[in-house]
Amino acid sequence: MISTTRKKLGAAVFAAAAVIGGFNVATIAPAQAAPIVAPVRTAQPGLGDLHSKLQLALNTGASSSARAAELEAGEAGLPLLDQVGSVMNTVPSLRWTLAGPVAQNGDTLTANLQVTVDGYGTFPNIEMAWREIDGSWKLTRESECSVAYYAGQSCNL
């Protein structure tokens, strides 16, 4: 309960404010929430989500802005993925998939890229990593370079 003294003090402060303010009617604005200062964490994407993100990044027919949004290197990473995509397209029986488990270590997720070519079988797993940047999981520069290495391309990211 609010004590009588506090009620009287509150009334006096309110009255003084009204007198000083020229007898204007006081209005109280609703409280505004303080902006969130801590970074917002997005939910950890699953294997299917990461597969879709990698598929979009490798899709030379998709818009450059959509592809770049999936890369830590942004637009600077697109020429390298275009070269990798060209190499992949020369091998008609090449198939790839991501295999779990998806592991998280702080702001980094990892999963394994499995590449299979008819007549050669499945190659050793290639660890791929995504880093959370501004609330979005992006393929790391290191992962782009790893894929480029296996495609016989040099990396300058």
C-alpha positions, 0 to 999 in steps of 0.5 A, spaced: 500 500 500 502 507 498 502 511 505 498 517 506 505 521 506 507 518 499 500 520 496 500 527 499 507 528 496 505 525 489 499 530 489 504 536 491 509 534 486 503 533 480 500 540 483 507 543 482 508 541 475 501 543 473 503 550 476 510 551 473 507 548 466 502 554 466 496 549 468 496 545 462 493 538 462 498 533 463 498 527 459 502 521 460 505 517 453 505 510 454 512 507 455 517 505 450 521 499 450 528 500 450 531 497 444 535 490 444 542 491 445 544 484 445 545 481 438 538 477 436 540 469 436 537 466 430 535 458 431 540 453 429 538 451 421 537 444 420 541 440 415 535 441 410 536 448 411 544 448 410 543 444 404 538 449 401 543 455 403 549 451 399 544 449 393 542 457 392 549 459 393 552 454 387 546 456 383 548 460 377 541 461 375 539 465 381 540 472 383 547 475 385 544 478 391 540 472 393 547 468 392 551 473 395 547 473 401 549 466 403 556 468 403 561 470 408 565 473 403 558 476 400 559 478 392 566 477 392 565 470 393 561 469 387 566 468 382 569 463 385 563 459 386 561 460 379 568 457 377 566 451 382 559 450 379 562 450 372 567 444 374 561 441 377 557 441 371 562 438 367 561 432 371 554 429 369 554 424 374 556 428 380 552 429 386 552 432 392 549 432 399 550 435 406 551 429 412 550 430 419 550 431 424 550 439 424 554 441 430 554 448 433 560 451 436 559 459 438 557 462 432 559 457 427 555 451 424 559 445 421 556 439 417 559 434 412 559 435 404 559 428 401 560 428 393 559 422 389 561 421 382 559 414 378 565 410 377 569 413 383 564 412 389 563 417 394 569 422 396 571 423 403 567 428 407 569 435 406 567 439 412 563 445 411 562 451 416 557 457 416 558 463 421 552 467 424 553 474 421 547 479 423 542 474 424 544 470 418 548 463 417 553 464 411 557 460 408 565 461 411 570 463 406 574 457 408 569 453 406 568 456 399 576 455 399 575 448 401 570 446 395 574 450 390 580 446 392 577 440 390 574 443 384 581 444 382 580 452 383 585 456 386 582 461 392 583 468 393 578 470 398 
